[in-house]
């Protein structure tokens, strides 16, 4: 074995340590451009906020702190008892070993709290006993839009079907359904054989074409169907006649042609 001077051995060890350090996995290396996430997932999109979140978690572990991270597309705040975290603005704090920390999530207006992950789960209060570094994620999302009910009634002596787009109403059988506020709802009337659709009733629809409404409240729409009857006229006798109109009270006049 080749003998080495202490200085040469020290230089060799320093070089090896430098090589090992350069090969270390870092948060920047993982999340940054050209990192393993980008290489493994072609659709990966680097975001500075994502890197900052990961760096915050790394710092909390290094300093034996508790860290709260907001996730999702909504907004809200997380507060701790005992005090120290108000995230929002202060998302990490240091607590003594054995401290029982309670975290509560408050969604902003128009948002909902969807739940905890990490050291907590569910949607209730999060309790963490500090026996090691802990990381908790609070997820907030936009609140779903309110829903309103559209109800169809039919009138007249005949039958037909009312359907909706988007689907939900098929009346006949299903004559009411709930739709998100802001939905453009199209109602279509299809009379049964031997009948005709005579028009819509109610304040939301009129005429006899498709009914299109924007849902912003509960709606009640009536659909009117009437029967179709055939009138047949024949002539008898050996005489002749001339055209004249036959008109029932309150009805349009229909001419009969002379044969």
Secondary structure, DSSP 8 states (H G I E B T S, - for coil): -----HHHHHHHHHHHHHHHHHTS--HHHHHSTTSHHHHH-TT----HHHHHHHHHHHHHHHTT-EEEEEESSS-EEEEEESSS-EETTB-EE---TT-EEEEEEEE-TTEEEEEEEES--SSS-EEEE-SS-EEEEEEEEE----EEEEEEEEESSS-EEEEEESS--EETTB-EEEEETT-EEEEEEEE-TTEEEEEEESSS--SSS-EEEE-SS-EEEEEEEEE---------SS------EE--TTS--EE----
